[in-house]
Amino acid sequence: MYQHTRLNSDQNFFQKIKNLDFILLFCIIILSTLSFFIMYSTDGGEFLYHTKSHLIKLIVFFILMLVISFFNIKFWHLCSYFLYGSIILLLIWVSLYGVKVSGSQRWINLYFLVLQPSELMKIGIILCLAKYYHRVSIEKVNSFYSISVSLTIILIPIIFVLSQPDLGTSILIVTSGVIIMWLGGVKIKYFFLSFVAFLISLPFIITYLEPYQKLRILTFLNPDRDPLGAGYQIIQSKIAIGSGGFSGKGFLKGTQSYLEFLPEKHTDFIFTLFSEEFGFIGSIGLLLLYAIIILRVIQIGAISKNSFARLFCFGFAFAIFIYITVNLSMVLGLLPIVGSPLPIMSYGGSSMLATMIGFGIVMSAKVHSQQTIA
Amino acid sequence: MIKGNFGIRKSDIINRRMFIIGTAKLIIFGGLIARLFSLQINDNKKYLTLSDKNRIREWKLPPTRGNITDYFGNIIAGNLKVYQLHIIPEQVENFNYLLSRLKVILNLSSKKIEKIKKKRKQLKPWESLIVSENLSWDEFSKINNYLYELVGVKPVMTISRDYPFNDIYTHVLGYVSQPDKDDILSNKMIQEKFVPGIKIGKLGLEKTLENDLIGVNDIQRYEVNAYGKRINHLEYQKGKPGSKIRITLDTEVQKLSAELLAGKAGSISVMDIYTGEVIAMYSSPSYNPNSFVFGISQDEWQLIRNNPLKPLINKTLSGLYSPGSTIKPIVALSALENGIIDTKFKVHCKGKMELYGQTFHCWKERGHGFMRLKNAMKQSCDTYFYEVARKLGVDRLKITADKFGLGKKVLGEYFENEKAGQFPDTKWKINNLGKGWVLGETLITGIGQGYIQTTPIQLCLMTAQIANGGYKIKPKILTDDNQLTSEQVKKAMQDSKLNDSYDPLYDDQKNIKIIQEAMFSSTNELRGTSYRSRIDDPKYQFAGKTGTAQVKAISKRERELDLKTFQIPYEERDHALYVAFGPYKNPRYAVSIIVEHGGSGSSAAAPIATELFKLIVDRHEYRKKLPDYKEFNI
């Protein structure tokens, strides 16, 4: 039954380059360029630390993405479990020796990069589950055994990430995992039942939340409750976006940002600055760019000959979509503030690394779209 | 085959489910765009305003206070350039070092240094800390020399209130100083314009006209960051200086009044008898209002406060005195109007009279003999007025006194500290003292003693209304654009067809004439009480009535001793009063003079009138040249 897996495909280097998806590549380059200029704006129009560091990461991780795309998709299928396992090990490492910042222990200091393994897990979970559902035959998908296994795959990293504590990332990991299960063919009724169960248990969950997490929810429900304290971020964010208007205040002219009214403008609130400076038109443009990227990733998944690539692409497209939705809903005041970066745009190495790896594997799926995996 | 089928089925499921998710994605993106639209397009204005509110902060500067001028346009309360020293704490590197440098350069006391340190704690780091409000030019240039090493120090040139005539106008204008909590709470205008360093009126016209004088702040708009630090200067919005106010007083007359009362406690008021304009209003002693502008020193304050001549009291408006014999014109007028007496009514003065077991003394121990109205006024015979008052009764007397403005505030709307005084009657005594009126009290009221209390400005108004032929006038201290000139008012009063708009205070104008003549004789005929103070030149000639108000009852023993004024302790000496109007042939002005504890009216108060009238009549020529207020622009 078991076939020998050939990792090197029959394409040569130039054929691979030819097979790269240039639409996706072009969109990623535009997004990266935009993110560079926005980072430049957060530094007050000067080429300072954040801009420099962001640029270096962009270049390094972009190259990494290309490198990943030249590896056969089969290879990624092969080492999916291994990668998942490695990230779990990193999470364990973090819980033991991680760097603690303002009460959260999420990081490993690698000196050239402060790595946040939970960000990598966002990709790891998709890889792992994509492989699992690729291998499980259609009859066994809804068996107790296979559902238990996939739930365990989701739960193990969640335990570590929640204990960091990092609610935002946990939710994103769970969502990505659950969506692969959905795509893999798990019955709709199970999703419906677990959703009901979730609603019933919600009050109990809330009692287990950290005080700061409860505060965030309360603040979300009524930001004016404490305008200088917990509600400050969301109020200032709405002011910045709202004051941008149709065409924005102009590049480097976002007053909310350069007068430092905006909190965390480099990271989670980067869209706020973008929207303040480029207005409604700019924001629509950015959303459109993301939409094209997502669509393209889905298309790549659709033309893939193997279920692993298909599941990964669809799952990754959905993950990107979820990141964008959560981040935008947060800065637009539609969701409570949970730490969630905007892919590529936000400052932060781990998030960008994870996203670029994701794009790399998608690209590899495109290059090797004719590849079948037993 | 089977395997392939499964493969196809699997990808079918994946694709179908992907399609569902794709639709959901579209809807969610649509929702995000809708939210963006509502924030950025619908509520754009709202958020733009909020964003500006965030980033723009206004710094108000003290407004320029309006000038106050006298009738002739001389500035009597103006603004002077002053040099100040400010520190911006956030720019200072080492605060203690800076203070020690300033201490040496400016010779500051350690106490002052402590004060500055305290003040710094109350301010936000970007607010300027005023170290010295009024630097001399020497100090200012010294600071400028050392400026390179004094980081965070800002020499500032600004303006501040200045009273060029020092103490001449203090009781009219009041003074300005730093507002305290009550000032800010009680006046919305001050609340609105308040900035550290603003000066507001504390007393007098400066206080009552605060809202006109205060002006509009200059505003500096800065862009600030989230921590309140100034980033950019956006604009400078020029404010508006406060309104100019021109009062009716004449600085020359005011100055002379101050000279005439130098070293004495007392008051001089001068009023135009037709327009009611106050020409002079001086309360002596006065004090320098400039001392209050930057906060008065404790020593100086104690000196003013403890002065036995009480400079803080505005005697013209809030000094309450028994009018003494200056009330006699009103008593006589009331008796004439009520038909109690006529000019031929005769009383025999024996120096004292006995009534109900009490002895009532005339000031002249030997008595005046037989007295008719004119002579009684001329020599101020008390016995005559005892008898007139007895026949008239206090209630009828009060009606006349009320008409002429006694017991009522004269300039009350402008001066918070003015007192109304009182003119008693039987009802008043029952209501206020709970006792019935005693006839003896009517008698002493008839010579202006007892419960009766008047302010110098009331006596001035009373005299003015007698002098103008008995018409009610409205005293004023501010010039106003649509006002008639003295000449126009006079004409209107004297023309029977035009005088409807002036309320007559008499029943028969002949009676007013009789009183005027009696007052004339008192000053200009031999044996008149103020005969020695007369001026024969008809241009300056005036008519008046002296008054000597007892401060305490004279005991029998003291009467026997017949002490001279200088032999009595200061606080027990009589107040000297004098009311007059002139020039007699064509009256223009009324004056009232009071010298506290000055002795008799004829010796202490009347001679002052002589000097006054000489100037007032001369000044009238100048005043006449500015008849039309509209043509006259300061």
HADDOCK unambig.tbl for C-alpha pairs under 7 A between the chains (distance, minus, plus):
assign (segid A and resid 138 and name CA) (segid B and resid 6 and name CA) 6.74 0.50 0.50
assign (segid A and resid 138 and name CA) (segid B and resid 10 and name CA) 6.49 0.50 0.50
assign (segid A and resid 183 and name CA) (segid B and resid 14 and name CA) 4.98 0.50 0.50
assign (segid A and resid 183 and name CA) (segid B and resid 17 and name CA) 5.90 0.50 0.50
assign (segid A and resid 183 and name CA) (segid B and resid 18 and name CA) 6.84 0.50 0.50
assign (segid A and resid 184 and name CA) (segid B and resid 14 and name CA) 6.33 0.50 0.50
assign (segid A and resid 185 and name CA) (segid B and resid 13 and name CA) 6.33 0.50 0.50
assign (segid A and resid 239 and name CA) (segid B and resid 47 and name CA) 4.94 0.50 0.50
assign (segid A and resid 239 and name CA) (segid B and resid 50 and name CA) 6.45 0.50 0.50
assign (segid A and resid 239 and name CA) (segid B and resid 51 and name CA) 5.98 0.50 0.50
assign (segid A and resid 240 and name CA) (segid B and resid 51 and name CA) 6.84 0.50 0.50
assign (segid A and resid 241 and name CA) (segid B and resid 39 and name CA) 6.87 0.50 0.50
assign (segid A and resid 241 and name CA) (segid B and resid 40 and name CA) 6.39 0.50 0.50
assign (segid A and resid 242 and name CA) (segid B and resid 39 and name CA) 4.64 0.50 0.50
assign (segid A and resid 242 and name CA) (segid B and resid 40 and name CA) 4.30 0.50 0.50
assign (segid A and resid 242 and name CA) (segid B and resid 43 and name CA) 6.47 0.50 0.50
assign (segid A and resid 242 and name CA) (segid B and resid 44 and name CA) 5.07 0.50 0.50
assign (segid A and resid 242 and name CA) (segid B and resid 47 and name CA) 5.02 0.50 0.50
assign (segid A and resid 242 and name CA) (segid B and resid 48 and name CA) 6.83 0.50 0.50
assign (segid A and resid 243 and name CA) (segid B and resid 40 and name CA) 6.54 0.50 0.50
assign (segid A and resid 243 and name CA) (segid B and resid 44 and name CA) 5.36 0.50 0.50
assign (segid A and resid 243 and name CA) (segid B and resid 47 and name CA) 4.72 0.50 0.50
assign (segid A and resid 243 and name CA) (segid B and resid 48 and name CA) 4.13 0.50 0.50
assign (segid A and resid 243 and name CA) (segid B and resid 51 and name CA) 6.48 0.50 0.50
assign (segid A and resid 244 and name CA) (segid B and resid 40 and name CA) 6.22 0.50 0.50
assign (segid A and resid 245 and name CA) (segid B and resid 40 and name CA) 4.33 0.50 0.50
assign (segid A and resid 245 and name CA) (segid B and resid 41 and name CA) 5.61 0.50 0.50
assign (segid A and resid 245 and name CA) (segid B and resid 44 and name CA) 5.27 0.50 0.50
assign (segid A and resid 246 and name CA) (segid B and resid 40 and name CA) 6.24 0.50 0.50
assign (segid A and resid 246 and name CA) (segid B and resid 41 and name CA) 6.03 0.50 0.50
assign (segid A and resid 256 and name CA) (segid B and resid 51 and name CA) 6.82 0.50 0.50
assign (segid A and resid 259 and name CA) (segid B and resid 224 and name CA) 6.81 0.50 0.50
assign (segid A and resid 259 and name CA) (segid B and resid 225 and name CA) 4.07 0.50 0.50
assign (segid A and resid 259 and name CA) (segid B and resid 226 and name CA) 5.84 0.50 0.50
assign (segid A and resid 260 and name CA) (segid B and resid 225 and name CA) 5.92 0.50 0.50
assign (segid A and resid 260 and name CA) (segid B and resid 226 and name CA) 5.29 0.50 0.50
assign (segid A and resid 261 and name CA) (segid B and resid 225 and name CA) 6.95 0.50 0.50
assign (segid A and resid 261 and name CA) (segid B and resid 226 and name CA) 4.88 0.50 0.50
assign (segid A and resid 280 and name CA) (segid B and resid 36 and name CA) 6.78 0.50 0.50
assign (segid A and resid 280 and name CA) (segid B and resid 37 and name CA) 6.88 0.50 0.50
assign (segid A and resid 280 and name CA) (segid B and resid 40 and name CA) 6.14 0.50 0.50
assign (segid A and resid 307 and name CA) (segid B and resid 11 and name CA) 6.50 0.50 0.50
assign (segid A and resid 314 and name CA) (segid B and resid 18 and name CA) 6.96 0.50 0.50
